[in-house]
Amino acid sequence: MSGKWAGSTRRSRLPNDWPKRVAHTRDRAGGRCEGISLGGEPRWHVPTCDGIGTDCDHDRRGDDHELTNLRWLSRPCHTHKTQAEKPSRKRPNETHPGVIQK
């Protein structure tokens, strides 16, 4: 397996009826991106979103595959959400070991 699924067990943890859940989520959203529609707030909405949903996403991270936890997002909104959920890889600010402390 290559690409974004390489090394992931995610696909094997999806329920057998996953394609039906995806279709239901898409149909419920009318094919439109739901990145801005949850209570009206722009949760995952980005300016480059064209409003057309393409990806079924878990609203809350994890393996809760209930329909109430699935959202239909555009690719730009989905990418933004995924990036925002990743733990920061930024190293903590540390004093360089060669700095003389006063």
N, C-alpha and C positions, 0 to 999 in steps of 0.2 A: 504494500500500500504506500502511496506517495502523497505529497501535498499536505494539506491541513489535517488530514486524518492519520498521518503517519504516527505510529506509536500510541494512538488513542484507543481506548476501549469503549468510547462513547457509543459507537454504532451498535455494538453487541448488547448494550444495555437498553436500547430502545425497545418499546413493546412491539409485539408482532403486528399490531394494527397501526403502526406509525404512519404509513401512507394515508390512511383514512383520517387520522388526527390532523395531519398536515393539510389535507384537502378541506376538512371542516374549518380549520383555523383560517385558511385563505378565503373560503366562502363566507364565513362570518364577518370578515373584514371587508368583503366586497372587492378583494384584490388590492385594497389601498393600504399604505403603510400606516401602522398603528403606533409609530414612534411618538406621535403628538396627541393621540386621542384618549389616553388613559386619564380621565378626569380633566382633560383640557391642558394639562401641563406638558411642556416639551421635554419629556423625560430623556429620550434618546434621539430626538430630532436634530438633524444637522442641516445647514443651508443648502447643501448639495443634493438633498433628498428631492426626488421628482414626484413623490407621493405614491409611486407604484411599488407595492410590496412584492418581494421575491423570495423571502426567507422566513421559515418558521423558527421562532426563537423561544426559549424558555425565559419567561419574565424574571423568575427567581432562579438563580443558579442551582444546579443539582439534577437529580433524577426524578423530579416531580413532573410526570408527563400528563397530568390532568389538563383538560381543555381550558380550565380557568387560569392555568399558568402558561399558556401558549399565546404568543403574539405574532402577528404578521408584519415584518419589517422590510423596508427597502434595503438594498445592499449597503448604501452609505450609513444608514442608521444602525444596521446590524453590526457593521465594522466598528462604528463609534462605541456602541454598547459593549462589545466584546473587549475592545481596548481599555475601556474605562473599568471593566471588572477585573482585569489582570492585575496581579500584585505588582507594585512598583519594583522596578529593577534598579532604581537609583540607589547608589551607595549612600549610607548615612554620612553626614559631615563629620569628618574626623580631622584632628590636627595631624599634620604630617609628622612622622616619627623623628624627622631631622630638625624640627622647630624647637628652639630653646625656649622653655617656659620661664617666665619671670616670676 
